[in-house]
């Protein structure tokens, strides 16, 4: 777990924004591996809920009151997310405050929840419009 967490953090630091604007980054084996590890961490409903809540700094007690998990469980989930580099923590007096590390991760969580909402409520999924045909009538 610790080696995977280092690899995710390393990839995020080295390749944070080396892609050109408006163009998706190339898919290397390293990138696919890091993405799979992140998605694996998101596969737990409690961790997914915590990440959604952590767009603003919060402590364990505040988070525990908002999710259906014990304080111990919330602390363990936060520890895993922190070790993987998905959340940061800082001490304020006797409290530890946690926050999500990336806008990309925030968007990923929101997209996953939006997809799930459509699936749960049997709403058709959005599809991107097809690109315009080249060489139209002229």
BELHUDA-V797430 format. One record per residue. RES is the residue in three letters. SS is DSSP state (H for helix, E for strand, L for the rest). NEAR is the number of other C-alpha atoms within 8 Angstrom. Layout:
res=RES ss=SS near=NEAR
res=RES ss=SS near=NEAR
//
This chain:
res=UNK ss=L near=4
res=UNK ss=H near=7
res=UNK ss=H near=6
res=UNK ss=H near=9
res=UNK ss=H near=11
res=UNK ss=H near=11
res=UNK ss=H near=9
res=UNK ss=H near=13
res=UNK ss=H near=10
res=UNK ss=H near=8
res=UNK ss=H near=12
res=UNK ss=H near=8
res=UNK ss=H near=7
res=UNK ss=H near=6
res=UNK ss=L near=7
res=UNK ss=L near=7
res=UNK ss=L near=5
res=UNK ss=L near=6
res=UNK ss=L near=8
res=UNK ss=L near=8
res=UNK ss=L near=4
res=UNK ss=L near=4
res=UNK ss=L near=6
res=UNK ss=L near=6
res=UNK ss=L near=7
res=UNK ss=L near=5
res=UNK ss=L near=6
res=UNK ss=L near=6
res=UNK ss=H near=6
res=UNK ss=H near=7
res=UNK ss=H near=9
res=UNK ss=H near=9
res=UNK ss=H near=8
res=UNK ss=H near=11
res=UNK ss=H near=8
res=UNK ss=H near=8
res=UNK ss=H near=10
res=UNK ss=H near=9
res=UNK ss=H near=8
res=UNK ss=H near=8
res=UNK ss=H near=9
res=UNK ss=H near=10
res=UNK ss=L near=8
res=UNK ss=L near=8
res=UNK ss=H near=7
res=UNK ss=H near=11
res=UNK ss=H near=13
res=UNK ss=H near=11
res=UNK ss=H near=9
res=UNK ss=H near=10
res=UNK ss=H near=12
res=UNK ss=H near=10
res=UNK ss=H near=8
res=UNK ss=L near=11
res=UNK ss=L near=9
res=UNK ss=L near=7
res=UNK ss=L near=8
res=UNK ss=E near=10
res=UNK ss=E near=10
res=UNK ss=H near=11
res=UNK ss=H near=7
res=UNK ss=H near=8
res=UNK ss=H near=12
res=UNK ss=H near=12
res=UNK ss=L near=7
res=UNK ss=L near=6
res=UNK ss=L near=9
res=UNK ss=L near=7
res=UNK ss=L near=8
res=UNK ss=L near=7
res=UNK ss=H near=9
res=UNK ss=H near=6
res=UNK ss=H near=8
res=UNK ss=H near=13
res=UNK ss=H near=9
res=UNK ss=H near=8
res=UNK ss=H near=10
res=UNK ss=H near=11
res=UNK ss=H near=8
res=UNK ss=H near=8
res=UNK ss=H near=12
res=UNK ss=H near=11
res=UNK ss=H near=10
res=UNK ss=L near=13
res=UNK ss=L near=12
res=UNK ss=L near=11
res=UNK ss=E near=13
res=UNK ss=E near=10
res=UNK ss=E near=9
res=UNK ss=E near=7
res=UNK ss=E near=8
res=UNK ss=E near=7
res=UNK ss=L near=4
res=UNK ss=L near=5
res=UNK ss=E near=7
res=UNK ss=E near=10
res=UNK ss=E near=12
res=UNK ss=E near=13
res=UNK ss=E near=12
res=UNK ss=E near=13
res=UNK ss=L near=9
res=UNK ss=L near=7
res=UNK ss=H near=6
res=UNK ss=H near=6
res=UNK ss=H near=10
res=UNK ss=H near=12
res=UNK ss=H near=8
res=UNK ss=H near=8
res=UNK ss=H near=12
res=UNK ss=H near=9
res=UNK ss=H near=8
res=UNK ss=H near=8
res=UNK ss=H near=8
res=UNK ss=H near=8
res=UNK ss=H near=9
res=UNK ss=H near=8
res=UNK ss=H near=9
res=UNK ss=H near=11
res=UNK ss=H near=10
res=UNK ss=H near=7
res=UNK ss=L near=6
res=UNK ss=L near=6
res=UNK ss=L near=8
res=UNK ss=L near=6
res=UNK ss=L near=7
res=UNK ss=L near=4
res=UNK ss=L near=4
res=UNK ss=L near=4
res=UNK ss=L near=4
res=UNK ss=L near=4
res=UNK ss=L near=4
res=UNK ss=L near=4
res=UNK ss=L near=5
res=UNK ss=L near=4
res=UNK ss=L near=5
res=UNK ss=L near=5
res=UNK ss=L near=3
res=UNK ss=L near=3
//
